[in-house]
């Protein structure tokens, strides 16, 4: 079994500072095999915000798979936005925009969906998708294959389709051919787990979608600060959602969802939805 901590939308520049140390301590207690951060490390892509984000990442265990979000591209500096959109991200966070972690149980691939030509939308292109295909080709079938992006390939109820990553159907076709199991994303500041069967009618294929809320930002959009702990076996995934307890001043387990794989289809386990402390 492998354990992943899934953080997203940290938004340094708009963080609630009292959350940082409890989050850091709990992540170390979980002792993940990989820490995943699915974008928006900063609020306005300023150097000081990236410095704070870098210091926080350095306080967490590794290895880490980190991808940028739309907020990690300068918004108001037009020259920087179009001529060097991820220069500061590369300088302070990582120069690798397609990070990869592979061991004998999981393959985790990060994909940059942030683009300078749009303020908040994201996109994947054919070159990126082909790179994913090449990375996954020839890997043992037993490996659980995980794609990490900032912008999501599927949405919880109540969200507009404009929030989907552009060219998603093209990418989903390759994901199906490559046996991608799990799609992890952020962007919405909303927690959600489900599969892709309703949105993408693909024969004998449905990937598991895991959406993380904002772990530390003051921009909660109606949901408490949260993050996911994802436990992965060959044919089973458990998603623990931890939410911030404003009274206890700590993150606590809010819910656990279980998903099982049958062939290339992931689906919720009927007895797998449990609530803790509710």
Buried (B, 14 or more C-beta within 10 A) or exposed (E): EBBBBBBBBBBBBBBBEEBBEBBBEBBEEBEBBBBBBBBBBBBBBBEEBBBBBBEBBEBBBEEBBBBBBBBBBBBEBEEBBEEBBBEBBBEBBBEEBEBEBBEEBBBBBBBBBBBBEEEBBBBBBEEBBEBBBEBBEEEEEEBBBBBBBBBBBBBBEEBEEEBBBBBBEEBBBBBBEBBBBBBBBBBBBBBBBBBBBEBBEBEEBBBBBBBBBBBBBEBBEEEBBBBBBBBBEEBBBBBBBBBBBEEEEBBEBBBBBBBBBEEBBBBBEEEBEEEEEE
